[in-house]
């Protein structure tokens, strides 16, 4: 794994902190989030997908939880991640009803523990047709900053190359450029309340 030199590391930390502040300060989060998620669900990639990963919002992230029931009702196979704290890994769960979620690690809504091992509930990353990706910040190439723990970077290495990765954010979280390291995964697109930014994707062209 290639580490960033000290100066880019400091710059990335500063940008991450600025993005967090911008996201917390975002007004009308419910209404703006509804616009972002509605735009995601109108994408041709979403219409064509059968199995879709939604993240479940936490803190000041673009709010997705209110759209899960509609996605399920529309016939999509909706998948949500949950964190295995002991291994610092994300696992995937087939969500069939929002009542299957309870507050878990880091106060994030996660599948009930007793449901995770039931038949048909475990999903592998390679089964995903489309991936909604949260982030602290993004740039105009599709580079992404997460929380700094690498959960999604590790998860996304198992996604199929033909499964688009769509970063979801408010406009205030998008920068012209952010420093990247060798392990960082680029988005195929970044979607905000006002624009769709096409990224370089995993080709890193």
N, CA, C and O of each residue as an XYZ file, in Angstrom:
820
protein
N       0.843     -1.191      0.000
C       0.000      0.000      0.000
C       0.883      1.247      0.000
O       1.770      1.381      0.843
N       0.649      2.133     -0.917
C       1.430      3.363     -1.013
C       0.832      4.430     -0.110
O      -0.356      4.735     -0.208
N       1.636      4.990      0.755
C       1.163      6.038      1.650
C       1.396      7.410      1.015
O       2.342      7.601      0.250
N       0.532      8.344      1.339
C       0.727      9.701      0.851
C       1.878     10.363      1.596
O       2.067     10.119      2.788
N       2.658     11.209      0.894
C       3.665     11.994      1.609
C       2.990     12.901      2.637
O       1.777     13.104      2.599
N       3.792     13.441      3.553
C       3.235     14.199      4.680
C       2.351     15.355      4.225
O       1.276     15.568      4.785
N       2.795     16.108      3.207
C       2.023     17.286      2.800
C       0.655     16.898      2.244
O      -0.342     17.477      2.675
N       0.551     15.934      1.293
C      -0.780     15.515      0.851
C      -1.638     14.930      1.959
O      -2.856     15.110      1.961
N      -1.015     14.227      2.908
C      -1.780     13.685      4.023
C      -2.412     14.817      4.822
O      -3.587     14.750      5.183
N      -1.634     15.852      5.095
C      -2.150     17.004      5.839
C      -3.236     17.717      5.047
O      -4.242     18.153      5.609
N      -3.027     17.833      3.732
C      -4.030     18.487      2.886
C      -5.322     17.680      2.882
O      -6.410     18.246      2.984
N      -5.206     16.371      2.766
C      -6.401     15.522      2.740
C      -7.146     15.632      4.059
O      -8.376     15.684      4.072
N      -6.413     15.669      5.175
C      -7.055     15.805      6.481
C      -7.790     17.138      6.589
O      -8.889     17.205      7.140
N      -7.182     18.190      6.066
C      -7.820     19.506      6.115
C      -9.073     19.535      5.240
O     -10.096     20.097      5.632
N      -8.988     18.929      4.059
C     -10.152     18.884      3.170
C     -11.268     18.039      3.769
O     -12.445     18.383      3.652
N     -10.897     16.931      4.412
C     -11.907     16.083      5.051
C     -12.641     16.861      6.146
O     -13.864     16.784      6.260
N     -11.884     17.607      6.943
C     -12.503     18.388      8.008
C     -13.405     19.487      7.438
O     -14.494     19.737      7.954
N     -12.936     20.143      6.362
C     -13.760     21.179      5.731
C     -15.043     20.576      5.159
O     -16.123     21.151      5.293
N     -14.910     19.412      4.522
C     -16.089     18.762      3.947
C     -17.091     18.399      5.035
O     -18.297     18.552      4.843
N     -16.604     17.922      6.167
C     -17.498     17.591      7.277
C     -18.235     18.828      7.769
O     -19.443     18.792      8.004
N     -17.499     19.916      7.922
C     -18.133     21.158      8.373
C     -19.171     21.626      7.366
O     -20.265     22.048      7.742
N     -18.825     21.551      6.084
C     -19.776     21.955      5.044
C     -21.037     21.103      5.095
O     -22.148     21.614      4.957
N     -20.858     19.813      5.291
C     -21.999     18.891      5.303
C     -22.892     19.146      6.513
O     -24.117     19.130      6.396
N     -22.285     19.380      7.669
C     -23.062     19.686      8.870
C     -23.858     20.975      8.680
O     -24.993     21.087      9.145
N     -23.255     21.944      7.994
C     -23.899     23.249      7.795
C     -24.956     23.227      6.694
O     -25.696     24.199      6.541
N     -25.042     22.156      5.934
C     -26.024     22.075      4.852
C     -27.444     22.277      5.401
O     -27.858     21.605      6.345
N     -28.165     23.196      4.803
C     -29.532     23.463      5.242
C     -30.524     22.572      4.497
O     -30.209     22.008      3.449
N     -31.725     22.458      5.057
C     -32.812     21.693      4.426
C     -32.358     20.285      4.025
O     -32.617     19.842      2.906
N     -31.691     19.596      4.926
C     -31.104     18.298      4.591
C     -32.136     17.298      4.068
O     -31.862     16.562      3.120
N     -33.313     17.272      4.679
C     -34.318     16.308      4.232
C     -34.727     16.561      2.790
O     -34.739     15.643      1.971
N     -35.063     17.816      2.480
C     -35.526     18.144      1.132
C     -34.422     17.968      0.096
O     -34.657     17.432     -0.986
N     -33.219     18.419      0.432
C     -32.105     18.301     -0.512
C     -31.740     16.833     -0.705
O     -31.456     16.407     -1.825
N     -31.744     16.063      0.373
C     -31.450     14.636      0.272
C     -32.461     13.929     -0.625
O     -32.092     13.063     -1.418
N     -33.720     14.293     -0.502
C     -34.743     13.683     -1.352
C     -34.457     13.942     -2.826
O     -34.678     13.070     -3.667
N     -33.965     15.139     -3.142
C     -33.634     15.448     -4.541
C     -32.457     14.592     -5.018
O     -32.466     14.078     -6.136
N     -31.451     14.448     -4.161
C     -30.275     13.661     -4.545
C     -30.660     12.201     -4.787
O     -30.288     11.616     -5.805
N     -31.403     11.619     -3.854
C     -31.744     10.203     -3.976
C     -32.726      9.979     -5.122
O     -32.651      8.960     -5.808
N     -33.645     10.919     -5.335
C     -34.559     10.797     -6.477
C     -33.784     10.819     -7.788
O     -34.118     10.091     -8.723
N     -32.746     11.655     -7.859
C     -31.918     11.703     -9.060
C     -31.160     10.391     -9.247
O     -31.004      9.917    -10.372
N     -30.687      9.802     -8.142
C     -30.015      8.505     -8.204
C     -30.956      7.442     -8.763
O     -30.565      6.644     -9.614
N     -32.198      7.437     -8.281
C     -33.149      6.421     -8.699
C     -33.704      6.665    -10.097
O     -34.408      5.819    -10.648
N     -33.387      7.819    -10.666
C     -33.774      8.110    -12.047
C     -32.659      7.809    -13.044
O     -32.879      7.876    -14.253
N     -31.462      7.478    -12.551
C     -30.344      7.191    -13.440
C     -30.633      5.946    -14.290
O     -31.253      5.002    -13.799
N     -30.200      5.929    -15.542
C     -30.348      4.716    -16.352
C     -29.687      3.501    -15.704
O     -30.183      2.380    -15.828
N     -28.581      3.722    -15.022
C     -27.886      2.624    -14.353
C     -28.763      2.007    -13.260
O     -28.739      0.795    -13.046
N     -29.538      2.855    -12.571
C     -30.434      2.349    -11.534
C     -31.615      1.605    -12.155
O     -31.990      0.526    -11.697
N     -32.186      2.183    -13.185
C     -33.333      1.554    -13.847
C     -32.961      0.155    -14.331
O     -33.764     -0.773    -14.236
N     -31.727      0.003    -14.857
C     -31.295     -1.280    -15.411
C     -30.886     -2.284    -14.347
O     -30.878     -3.488    -14.605
N     -30.546     -1.810    -13.156
C     -30.003     -2.686    -12.112
C     -31.095     -3.501    -11.433
O     -32.211     -3.023    -11.231
N     -30.758     -4.732    -11.087
C     -31.667     -5.572    -10.298
C     -31.284     -5.571     -8.822
O     -32.153     -5.545     -7.950
N     -29.986     -5.597     -8.546
C     -29.490     -5.619     -7.172
C     -28.699     -4.347     -6.914
O     -27.686     -4.098     -7.568
N     -29.162     -3.537     -5.957
C     -28.591     -2.208     -5.727
C     -28.172     -2.067     -4.273
O     -28.945     -2.361     -3.361
N     -26.939     -1.615     -4.064
C     -26.483     -1.307     -2.718
C     -26.843      0.134     -2.378
O     -26.426      1.064     -3.070
N     -27.606      0.314     -1.324
C     -27.863      1.626     -0.727
C     -27.078      1.697      0.571
O     -27.074      0.729      1.332
N     -26.414      2.809      0.848
C     -25.928      2.986      2.211
C     -27.086      3.543      3.039
O     -28.021      4.130      2.494
N     -27.017      3.358      4.346
C     -28.015      3.914      5.260
C     -27.355      5.087      5.975
O     -26.332      4.924      6.641
N     -27.944      6.263      5.831
C     -27.290      7.487      6.292
C     -27.043      7.492      7.797
O     -27.773      6.886      8.581
N     -25.981      8.203      8.161
C     -25.643      8.441      9.566
C     -25.175      9.882      9.695
O     -24.578     10.430      8.769
N     -25.441     10.488     10.825
C     -24.982     11.849     11.053
C     -25.515     12.822     10.024
O     -26.722     12.899      9.795
N     -24.610     13.566      9.401
C     -25.004     14.625      8.466
C     -24.957     14.184      7.006
O     -25.039     15.026      6.111
N     -24.827     12.883      6.747
C     -24.771     12.386      5.370
C     -26.078     12.654      4.628
O     -27.123     12.867      5.244
N     -26.005     12.641      3.296
C     -27.228     12.665      2.495
C     -28.141     11.553      3.004
O     -27.717     10.404      3.122
N     -29.375     11.891      3.300
C     -30.287     10.959      3.954
C     -30.937     10.022      2.936
O     -31.588     10.455      1.985
N     -30.740      8.751      3.166
C     -31.221      7.737      2.231
C     -32.318      6.860      2.812
O     -33.067      6.230      2.065
N     -32.422      6.813      4.132
C     -33.289      5.822      4.785
C     -34.754      5.952      4.369
O     -35.483      4.961      4.332
N     -35.183      7.183      4.054
C     -36.592      7.389      3.714
C     -36.936      6.882      2.316
O     -38.109      6.814      1.951
N     -35.919      6.528      1.537
C     -36.147      6.032      0.178
C     -36.075      4.514      0.081
O     -36.374      3.946     -0.969
N     -35.683      3.857      1.159
C     -35.473      2.414      1.097
C     -36.773      1.656      0.843
O     -36.800      0.727      0.036
N     -37.840      2.042      1.521
C     -39.113      1.324      1.359
C     -39.612      1.425     -0.079
O     -40.112      0.446     -0.633
N     -39.481      2.602     -0.682
C     -39.910      2.773     -2.064
C     -39.100      1.942     -3.030
O     -39.638      1.386     -3.987
N     -37.788      1.854     -2.776
C     -36.930      1.042     -3.643
C     -37.310     -0.432     -3.540
O     -37.342     -1.144     -4.544
N     -37.597     -0.886     -2.318
C     -38.009     -2.279     -2.127
C     -39.338     -2.529     -2.834
O     -39.503     -3.535     -3.524
N     -40.285     -1.605     -2.656
C     -41.618     -1.772     -3.243
C     -41.576     -1.770     -4.765
O     -42.439     -2.358     -5.416
N     -40.570     -1.107     -5.331
C     -40.474     -1.030     -6.792
C     -39.949     -2.319     -7.413
O     -39.943     -2.460     -8.636
N     -39.510     -3.258     -6.583
C     -39.039     -4.533     -7.097
C     -37.530     -4.695     -7.131
O     -37.031     -5.743     -7.541
N     -36.794     -3.671     -6.706
C     -35.342     -3.807     -6.649
C     -34.944     -4.739     -5.505
O     -35.594     -4.779     -4.461
N     -33.888     -5.470     -5.721
C     -33.270     -6.226     -4.622
C     -32.353     -5.234     -3.909
O     -31.259     -4.934     -4.386
N     -32.804     -4.736     -2.777
C     -32.090     -3.689     -2.050
C     -31.125     -4.335     -1.050
O     -31.499     -5.213     -0.272
N     -29.886     -3.875     -1.098
C     -28.835     -4.397     -0.231
C     -28.281     -3.245      0.597
O     -28.085     -2.145      0.081
N     -28.029     -3.494      1.875
C     -27.428     -2.482      2.741
C     -26.205     -3.072      3.433
O     -26.149     -4.277      3.674
N     -25.224     -2.225      3.753
C     -24.022     -2.727      4.435
C     -24.177     -2.686      5.947
O     -24.990     -1.934      6.485
N     -23.387     -3.504      6.617
C     -23.268     -3.397      8.061
C     -21.826     -3.701      8.443
O     -21.109     -4.416      7.742
N     -21.429     -3.137      9.570
C     -20.028     -3.204      9.981
C     -19.784     -4.348     10.952
O     -20.522     -4.516     11.923
N     -18.754     -5.129     10.688
C     -18.257     -6.118     11.643
C     -17.097     -5.452     12.387
O     -15.986     -5.358     11.866
N     -17.368     -4.997     13.594
C     -16.396     -4.181     14.324
C     -15.097     -4.937     14.571
O     -14.012     -4.358     14.504
N     -15.211     -6.235     14.859
C     -14.020     -7.020     15.209
C     -13.022     -7.113     14.060
O     -11.816     -7.213     14.285
N     -13.527     -7.081     12.833
C     -12.649     -7.235     11.666
C     -12.527     -5.962     10.832
O     -11.783     -5.930      9.852
N     -13.265     -4.903     11.222
C     -13.268     -3.652     10.451
C     -13.661     -3.886      8.996
O     -13.109     -3.274      8.081
N     -14.621     -4.778      8.801
C     -15.094     -5.090      7.456
C     -16.576     -4.760      7.345
O     -17.309     -4.780      8.334
N     -17.003     -4.457      6.123
C     -18.418     -4.300      5.832
C     -18.951     -5.588      5.220
O     -18.325     -6.153      4.324
N     -20.081     -6.048      5.688
C     -20.802     -7.166      5.100
C     -22.093     -6.631      4.483
O     -22.513     -5.512      4.777
N     -22.714     -7.438      3.628
C     -23.888     -6.974      2.881
C     -25.110     -7.826      3.208
O     -25.013     -9.038      3.397
N     -26.270     -7.154      3.271
C     -27.514     -7.767      3.722
C     -28.637     -7.435      2.749
O     -28.796     -6.283      2.347
N     -29.412     -8.441      2.372
C     -30.589     -8.240      1.523
C     -31.725     -7.727      2.395
O     -32.252     -8.454      3.238
N     -32.099     -6.464      2.186
C     -33.133     -5.809      2.987
C     -34.482     -5.962      2.299
O     -34.666     -5.529      1.162
N     -35.419     -6.582      2.999
C     -36.750     -6.788      2.444
C     -37.818     -5.949      3.123
O     -38.939     -5.844      2.625
N     -37.476     -5.351      4.261
C     -38.402     -4.468      4.974
C     -37.574     -3.578      5.893
O     -36.627     -4.048      6.522
N     -37.920     -2.309      5.974
C     -37.122     -1.389      6.792
C     -37.187     -1.739      8.270
O     -36.332     -1.301      9.040
N     -38.189     -2.525      8.690
C     -38.259     -2.941     10.096
C     -37.163     -3.946     10.450
O     -36.998     -4.291     11.619
N     -36.415     -4.417      9.452
C     -35.289     -5.313      9.709
C     -34.061     -4.562     10.222
O     -33.060     -5.182     10.581
N     -34.133     -3.234     10.257
C     -33.002     -2.404     10.675
C     -33.167     -1.932     12.111
O     -34.266     -1.588     12.548
N     -32.052     -1.924     12.837
C     -32.000     -1.354     14.182
C     -30.691     -0.571     14.296
O     -29.793     -0.741     13.471
N     -30.581      0.274     15.304
C     -29.365      1.055     15.498
C     -28.239      0.137     15.964
O     -28.388     -0.613     16.929
N     -27.104      0.212     15.255
C     -25.973     -0.655     15.578
C     -24.698      0.125     15.794
O     -24.696      1.171     16.443
N     -23.588     -0.403     15.234
C     -22.273      0.215     15.424
C     -22.274      1.653     14.938
O     -22.841      1.968     13.891
N     -21.629      2.529     15.714
C     -21.501      3.950     15.371
C     -22.877      4.620     15.193
O     -23.000      5.623     14.490
N     -23.917      4.043     15.848
C     -25.276      4.589     15.804
C     -25.850      4.615     14.382
O     -26.696      5.447     14.054
N     -25.377      3.695     13.559
C     -25.880      3.558     12.191
C     -26.934      2.457     12.176
O     -26.770      1.426     12.828
N     -28.009      2.674     11.435
C     -29.012      1.629     11.287
C     -28.406      0.439     10.547
O     -27.843      0.588      9.462
N     -28.530     -0.741     11.149
C     -27.966     -1.957     10.574
C     -28.974     -3.097     10.704
O     -29.899     -3.014     11.511
N     -28.803     -4.156      9.917
C     -29.704     -5.306     10.041
C     -29.643     -5.935     11.432
O     -28.581     -6.003     12.051
N     -30.782     -6.386     11.904
C     -30.816     -7.086     13.184
C     -29.884     -8.301     13.127
O     -29.853     -9.026     12.133
N     -29.140     -8.506     14.188
C     -28.136     -9.572     14.230
C     -28.753    -10.935     13.943
O     -28.152    -11.753     13.247
N     -29.943    -11.183     14.472
C     -30.560    -12.504     14.324
C     -31.026    -12.794     12.902
O     -31.365    -13.933     12.580
N     -31.046    -11.778     12.056
C     -31.480    -11.973     10.675
C     -30.323    -12.205      9.708
O     -30.534    -12.687      8.595
N     -29.126    -11.873     10.116
C     -28.006    -11.813      9.177
C     -27.617    -13.165      8.593
O     -27.105    -13.235      7.476
N     -27.855    -14.236      9.340
C     -27.453    -15.554      8.857
C     -28.599    -16.336      8.226
O     -28.429    -17.502      7.868
N     -29.761    -15.708      8.087
C     -30.893    -16.397      7.489
C     -30.648    -16.638      5.998
O     -29.916    -15.874      5.369
N     -31.243    -17.684      5.423
C     -31.053    -17.967      3.993
C     -31.468    -16.780      3.128
O     -32.526    -16.185      3.330
N     -30.619    -16.453      2.168
C     -30.926    -15.392      1.231
C     -30.605    -13.992      1.705
O     -30.794    -13.028      0.963
N     -30.118    -13.865      2.944
C     -29.837    -12.533      3.478
C     -28.411    -12.066      3.211
O     -28.164    -10.871      3.050
N     -27.484    -12.998      3.167
C     -26.082    -12.635      2.929
C     -25.881    -12.386      1.437
O     -26.291    -13.198      0.607
N     -25.255    -11.273      1.100
C     -25.008    -10.897     -0.292
C     -23.506    -10.679     -0.476
O     -22.851    -10.083      0.379
N     -22.975    -11.158     -1.576
C     -21.562    -10.943     -1.895
C     -21.416     -9.695     -2.774
O     -22.310     -9.400     -3.567
N     -20.309     -8.959     -2.648
C     -20.128     -7.757     -3.462
C     -20.279     -8.000     -4.960
O     -20.750     -7.125     -5.687
N     -19.882     -9.181     -5.423
C     -19.977     -9.486     -6.844
C     -21.393     -9.609     -7.363
O     -21.603     -9.642     -8.576
N     -22.378     -9.678     -6.466
C     -23.779     -9.756     -6.879
C     -24.389     -8.392     -7.165
O     -25.481     -8.310     -7.728
N     -23.705     -7.327     -6.790
C     -24.257     -5.981     -6.940
C     -24.203     -5.522     -8.388
O     -23.188     -5.695     -9.062
N     -25.300     -4.937     -8.866
C     -25.352     -4.344    -10.204
C     -25.062     -2.846    -10.172
O     -24.671     -2.267    -11.186
N     -25.250     -2.225     -9.025
C     -25.055     -0.782     -8.861
C     -24.750     -0.519     -7.402
O     -25.343     -1.132     -6.514
N     -23.810      0.406     -7.152
C     -23.356      0.661     -5.790
C     -23.463      2.152     -5.468
O     -22.810      2.982     -6.100
N     -24.295      2.479     -4.475
C     -24.364      3.838     -3.929
C     -23.287      3.956     -2.857
O     -23.244      3.152     -1.925
N     -22.418      4.956     -2.988
C     -21.262      5.071     -2.096
C     -21.320      6.395     -1.334
O     -21.386      7.460     -1.948
N     -21.296      6.335     -0.003
C     -21.216      7.582      0.759
C     -19.796      8.113      0.756
O     -18.864      7.398      0.390
N     -19.628      9.346      1.157
C     -18.287      9.897      1.255
C     -18.297     11.192      2.035
O     -19.308     11.891      2.101
N     -17.154     11.501      2.626
C     -17.003     12.793      3.285
C     -16.807     13.878      2.231
O     -17.332     14.984      2.364
N     -16.048     13.556      1.180
C     -15.816     14.501      0.091
C     -15.479     13.767     -1.189
O     -15.046     12.615     -1.166
N     -15.682     14.447     -2.305
C     -15.377     13.916     -3.635
C     -14.725     15.022     -4.455
O     -14.787     16.197     -4.096
N     -14.092     14.625     -5.573
C     -13.595     15.663     -6.482
C     -14.113     15.425     -7.894
O     -14.876     14.490     -8.135
N     -13.697     16.273     -8.817
C     -14.250     16.275    -10.162
C     -13.768     15.105    -11.015
O     -14.245     14.918    -12.135
N     -12.825     14.314    -10.495
C     -12.395     13.090    -11.183
C     -13.120     11.860    -10.662
O     -12.988     10.769    -11.216
N     -13.892     12.044     -9.585
C     -14.516     10.908     -8.936
C     -13.714     10.355     -7.777
O     -14.083      9.329     -7.205
N     -12.612     11.022     -7.416
C     -11.871     10.601     -6.225
C     -12.742     10.826     -5.000
O     -13.569     11.738     -4.969
N     -12.550      9.988     -3.994
C     -13.413      9.992     -2.813
C     -12.592     10.028     -1.533
O     -11.546      9.388     -1.430
N     -13.083     10.783     -0.565
C     -12.580     10.726      0.802
C     -13.661     10.113      1.673
O     -14.796     10.592      1.677
N     -13.330      9.064      2.408
C     -14.263      8.489      3.354
C     -13.992      9.023      4.744
O     -13.565     10.164      4.920
N     -14.249      8.173      5.732
C     -13.993      8.561      7.119
C     -12.530      8.337      7.512
O     -12.111      8.689      8.614
N     -11.761      7.746      6.592
C     -10.361      7.499      6.889
C     -10.066      6.103      7.386
O      -8.919      5.795      7.709
N     -11.090      5.236      7.457
C     -10.894      3.876      7.966
C     -10.840      2.832      6.846
O     -10.502      1.677      7.105
N     -11.166      3.216      5.611
C     -11.014      2.315      4.472
C     -12.090      1.266      4.309
O     -11.921      0.335      3.522
N     -13.208      1.389      5.039
C     -14.261      0.368      4.951
C     -14.739      0.170      3.520
O     -14.784     -0.956      3.025
N     -15.094      1.260      2.863
C     -15.643      1.138      1.512
C     -14.570      0.808      0.490
O     -14.842      0.096     -0.476
N     -13.354      1.310      0.682
C     -12.277      0.943     -0.243
C     -12.105     -0.575     -0.280
O     -11.931     -1.158     -1.350
N     -12.155     -1.211      0.889
C     -12.008     -2.668      0.934
C     -13.215     -3.360      0.327
O     -13.067     -4.323     -0.427
N     -14.406     -2.878      0.650
C     -15.616     -3.494      0.110
C     -15.653     -3.406     -1.410
O     -15.995     -4.379     -2.082
N     -15.306     -2.254     -1.950
C     -15.475     -2.017     -3.379
C     -14.498     -2.800     -4.239
O     -14.715     -2.943     -5.442
N     -13.431     -3.306     -3.647
C     -12.513     -4.130     -4.438
C     -13.195     -5.410     -4.908
O     -12.743     -6.034     -5.868
N     -14.294     -5.814     -4.232
C     -15.003     -7.024     -4.627
C     -16.154     -6.776     -5.579
O     -16.787     -7.726     -6.041
N     -16.442     -5.512     -5.884
C     -17.534     -5.206     -6.812
C     -17.127     -5.538     -8.238
O     -15.957     -5.409     -8.600
N     -18.091     -5.965     -9.050
C     -17.799     -6.283    -10.449
C     -17.369     -5.027    -11.196
O     -17.857     -3.939    -10.889
N     -16.468     -5.148    -12.170
C     -16.039     -3.985    -12.943
C     -17.181     -3.309    -13.698
O     -17.109     -2.114    -13.984
N     -18.238     -4.066    -14.023
C     -19.357     -3.484    -14.767
C     -20.460     -2.960    -13.848
O     -21.508     -2.533    -14.333
N     -20.247     -2.984    -12.540
C     -21.220     -2.439    -11.588
C     -20.813     -1.004    -11.253
O     -19.829     -0.805    -10.540
N     -21.538     -0.002    -11.745
C     -21.128      1.388    -11.525
C     -21.093      1.757    -10.041
O     -21.932      1.324     -9.251
N     -20.107      2.562     -9.692
C     -19.969      3.108     -8.350
C     -20.408      4.568     -8.402
O     -19.787      5.379     -9.089
N     -21.471      4.905     -7.684
C     -22.022      6.260     -7.719
C     -21.864      6.895     -6.345
O     -22.511      6.477     -5.385
N     -21.003      7.905     -6.250
C     -20.850      8.648     -5.010
C     -22.023      9.591     -4.810
O     -22.481     10.230     -5.757
N     -22.510      9.678     -3.576
C     -23.666     10.501     -3.243
C     -23.223     11.583     -2.261
O     -22.603     11.286     -1.240
N     -23.545     12.845     -2.577
C     -23.070     13.937     -1.728
C     -23.908     15.186     -1.951
O     -24.663     15.285     -2.918
N     -23.759     16.126     -1.044
C     -24.254     17.478     -1.265
C     -23.215     18.237     -2.096
O     -22.037     17.882     -2.095
N     -23.653     19.274     -2.799
C     -22.723     20.097     -3.576
C     -21.541     20.577     -2.736
O     -20.413     20.651     -3.224
N     -21.808     20.900     -1.477
C     -20.779     21.482     -0.617
C     -19.663     20.506     -0.268
O     -18.671     20.900      0.345
N     -19.808     19.240     -0.648
C     -18.788     18.233     -0.365
C     -17.865     17.976     -1.552
O     -16.974     17.133     -1.462
N     -18.059     18.680     -2.652
C     -17.289     18.434     -3.870
C     -16.182     19.477     -4.017
O     -16.431     20.679     -3.929
N     -14.959     19.002     -4.243
C     -13.788     19.861     -4.422
C     -13.231     19.672     -5.830
O     -13.534     18.685     -6.501
N     -12.416     20.625     -6.266
C     -11.790     20.492     -7.587
C     -10.891     19.265     -7.638
O     -10.910     18.520     -8.618
N     -10.105     19.054     -6.588
C      -9.198     17.906     -6.549
C      -8.874     17.590     -5.095
O      -8.736     18.491     -4.267
N      -8.754     16.300     -4.796
C      -8.305     15.868     -3.479
C      -7.142     14.895     -3.668
O      -7.095     14.186     -4.674
N      -6.200     14.846     -2.719
C      -5.083     13.906     -2.841
C      -5.590     12.470     -2.782
O      -6.564     12.173     -2.090
N      -4.924     11.591     -3.509
C      -5.301     10.185     -3.519
C      -4.072      9.313     -3.270
O      -2.935      9.718     -3.510
N      -4.338      8.111     -2.784
C      -3.298      7.099     -2.597
C      -3.616      5.913     -3.489
O      -4.689      5.849     -4.091
N      -2.683      4.976     -3.574
C      -2.821      3.861     -4.509
C      -4.056      3.019     -4.240
O      -4.634      2.448     -5.165
N      -4.469      2.934     -2.968
C      -5.596      2.068     -2.627
C      -6.954      2.751     -2.813
O      -7.988      2.090     -2.717
N      -6.967      4.054     -3.075
C      -8.232      4.775     -3.198
C      -8.995      4.325     -4.443
O      -8.402      4.096     -5.498
N     -10.309      4.203     -4.309
C     -11.166      3.759     -5.401
C     -11.914      4.962     -5.969
O     -12.578      5.694     -5.234
N     -11.801      5.161     -7.277
C     -12.476      6.278     -7.928
C     -13.911      5.886     -8.299
O     -14.187      4.741     -8.658
N     -14.809      6.863     -8.204
C     -16.200      6.641     -8.566
C     -16.393      6.741    -10.084
O     -15.661      7.451    -10.775
N     -17.396      6.012    -10.581
C     -17.802      6.185    -11.973
C     -18.568      7.491    -12.155
O     -18.554      8.087    -13.232
N     -19.232      7.925    -11.095
C     -19.945      9.196    -11.119
C     -20.138      9.671     -9.691
O     -20.121      8.880     -8.747
N     -20.322     10.984     -9.548
C     -20.676     11.594     -8.268
C     -21.957     12.387     -8.506
O     -22.038     13.194     -9.431
N     -22.949     12.148     -7.664
C     -24.261     12.764     -7.845
C     -24.563     13.670     -6.658
O     -24.472     13.255     -5.502
N     -24.928     14.923     -6.965
C     -25.338     15.882     -5.933
C     -26.730     16.393     -6.267
O     -27.377     15.898     -7.190
N     -27.189     17.388     -5.510
C     -28.525     17.919     -5.754
C     -28.627     18.727     -7.043
O     -29.732     19.006     -7.507
N     -27.478     19.112     -7.635
C     -27.546     19.941     -8.850
C     -26.820     19.356    -10.054
O     -26.987     19.858    -11.166
N     -26.022     18.312     -9.866
C     -25.232     17.851    -11.014
C     -24.821     16.388    -10.887
O     -24.784     15.803     -9.804
N     -24.515     15.837    -12.052
C     -23.942     14.500    -12.161
C     -22.545     14.660    -12.735
O     -22.377     15.108    -13.869
N     -21.550     14.292    -11.950
C     -20.150     14.419    -12.351
C     -19.652     13.041    -12.753
O     -19.633     12.124    -11.932
N     -19.256     12.890    -13.993
C     -18.731     11.601    -14.445
C     -17.274     11.484    -14.036
O     -16.453     12.331    -14.387
N     -16.952     10.425    -13.287
C     -15.592     10.218    -12.821
C     -14.838      9.240    -13.704
O     -15.382      8.708    -14.671
N     -13.592      9.014    -13.362
C     -12.750      8.128    -14.163
C     -12.989      6.656    -13.817
O     -12.567      5.769    -14.559
N     -13.659      6.394    -12.702
C     -13.935      5.021    -12.322
C     -12.683      4.265    -11.919
O     -11.644      4.860    -11.632
N     -12.795      2.959    -11.902
C     -11.681      2.146    -11.440
C     -10.543      2.072    -12.439
O      -9.477      1.546    -12.119
N     -10.748      2.595    -13.658
C      -9.660      2.634    -14.633
C      -8.596      3.644    -14.247
O      -7.441      3.517    -14.653
N      -8.986      4.670    -13.446
C      -8.074      5.745    -13.059
C      -7.348      6.315    -14.269
O      -6.142      6.561    -14.235
N      -8.114      6.520    -15.343
C      -7.516      6.988    -16.599
C      -7.013      8.408    -16.469
O      -6.479      8.965    -17.428
